Amino acid sequence: MNKTLNYISYQSFPAETANSLQTISNLKYLNRNNYKINLYFPLREKSSSDNLDILKDYYLFDENISIKGLDHPYPFGKIKYFQKIFFHISHYLWAKSITKKFDYENYKNEYFFTRSDWVLYFLAKRKFNIIFECHQYSKVRSFVFKKVANYKNVKIIFLNELIKNEFKNLFSKYSILPSAVDFDIFNNYEIEKIENKITFVGNLLRFGKERNLDVILKAFSTAELQKYHLTIVGGPDSEVTKITSYLKNNNISNIELTGRLGRKEVVEELLSSSVGLLINSHDKHSKFFTSPLKYFEYLAASLRVVAIDFPSHKILPNQENIYYFNDNPDSLIEAVKEAFNADFKDIEKDKISLKTRADQIIKLFEDK
């Protein structure tokens, strides 16, 4: 008999975020392990949808996952002002409401999976078997973790060792699982690589802040990188317009912005590239806690990677394919040249695949 896994998220679907893609991709492979998957999330955005066909088309998957969009009669997502305050209030109230729908007698033998602090808090107190996937540190998370640390029904997935260290030794049942890649979406294309093409894929803003693209634009405007073509894939449109205007005003012709693209088009861009660019903001989360999904997609497309020298990047797998730069144009120029002059070193695909990651998640669930 199939086991049931209930994934409760405060994310919105579909959404142009790596987090939403990671959630759907994980559920896809958990479903393939004979788990009945139920995804619960709030319909808090105008674009939110629990139509399975829409999500299948958006995220490129075929599995029949049960999608259950739920009412969200709270201010976050509807009011433009005081977003941070309304997020915390709305998140707490929604989590408290949704978790009441699960009575213990009917759901005690099922598993629960979440990245929501408050879903973890309310379900842990009611003794449900739950895994929390931890992607960053926050004061709210620290508070909740201390409240549930002694519950035997709680297990934690940390994206890397640096995140785990932020919470000391609170939990005895945990696993450290970096992000991983869905090789399915890279296997059905025959696209020739463009020798001097380097690509960056990602949101041009992180937590509403710019990703420090100035160094990138300055480096690629120099004569030393003139022969290399940089493609920047991502939004929002306001940033694309601003950067495009800058390129035009400064006569920079070897940088192209595509704006946001669908999953299929993103894969085609990566497969036609030779090098991938990994940059980030200079906040604590980016420096220490991230395990970028785009990095694993770069590897799946056999790209060498030029990455800013952050501790979080230094602990990623397959370091032999990364060429680091410091936050200045000269350092970036040297890293780009080094990457293009190198060959891609073969990787063990099983070690970074979502199939393997799903197997490890199931092992953690079933470990008594």
Salt bridges, closest charged atoms under 4 A:
GLU16 OE1 - ARG260 NE 2.52
GLU45 OE2 - ARG44 NH1 2.79
GLU63 OE2 - ARG32 NE 2.85
GLU105 OE1 - LYS108 NZ 3.32
ASP117 OD1 - ARG141 NE 2.54
GLU133 OE2 - HIS135 NE2 3.63
GLU133 OE2 - ARG357 NH2 2.44
GLU161 OE2 - LYS164 NZ 3.98
GLU166 OE1 - LYS284 NZ 3.49
ASP182 OD2 - LYS28 NZ 2.70
ASP184 OD2 - LYS28 NZ 3.29
ASP184 OD2 - ARG32 NH2 2.61
GLU210 OE2 - LYS242 NZ 2.45
GLU224 OE2 - LYS337 NZ 3.44
GLU239 OE2 - LYS242 NZ 3.35
GLU256 OE1 - HIS229 NE2 3.34
GLU269 OE1 - LYS197 NZ 2.57
GLU297 OE2 - ARG263 NH2 2.85
ASP309 OD1 - LYS314 NZ 3.87
ASP327 OD2 - HIS282 NE2 2.82
GLU348 OE2 - LYS351 NZ 3.43
ASP359 OD2 - LYS355 NZ 3.37
GLU366 OE2 - LYS3 NZ 3.20
